[in-house]
């Protein structure tokens, strides 16, 4: 198992924390969808692309939000 260097992780995460998060509002959800669209444009279907795992993570965050709020989205 790889040891986590917390100080390096903090530095790296600081630049992403305002872009990758669990959405709690429709606005945050829309921002993640926009990010996912940008990642799709960059990564395409290249599973070995450096950003492929980030694209997958953002997709999971979006899906989880949709699973919990699909009725709310349909009503708006």
ChimeraX attribute file (.defattr): number of C-alpha atoms within 10 A of each C-alpha:
attribute: neighborCount
match mode: 1-to-1
recipient: residues
	/A:1	3
	/A:2	4
	/A:3	5
	/A:4	8
	/A:5	8
	/A:6	9
	/A:7	9
	/A:8	10
	/A:9	10
	/A:10	11
	/A:11	10
	/A:12	11
	/A:13	13
	/A:14	11
	/A:15	10
	/A:16	10
	/A:17	10
	/A:18	8
	/A:19	14
	/A:20	17
	/A:21	15
	/A:22	15
	/A:23	16
	/A:24	10
	/A:25	11
	/A:26	14
	/A:27	10
	/A:28	17
	/A:29	19
	/A:30	13
	/A:31	16
	/A:32	21
	/A:33	16
	/A:34	12
	/A:35	17
	/A:36	19
	/A:37	15
	/A:38	13
	/A:39	17
	/A:40	16
	/A:41	10
	/A:42	14
	/A:43	17
	/A:44	13
	/A:45	10
	/A:46	11
	/A:47	12
	/A:48	9
	/A:49	13
	/A:50	10
	/A:51	14
	/A:52	17
	/A:53	13
	/A:54	14
	/A:55	21
	/A:56	15
	/A:57	14
	/A:58	20
	/A:59	17
	/A:60	13
	/A:61	18
	/A:62	21
	/A:63	14
	/A:64	14
	/A:65	18
	/A:66	15
	/A:67	10
	/A:68	10
	/A:69	14
	/A:70	12
	/A:71	10
	/A:72	10
	/A:73	10
	/A:74	7
	/A:75	6
	/A:76	5
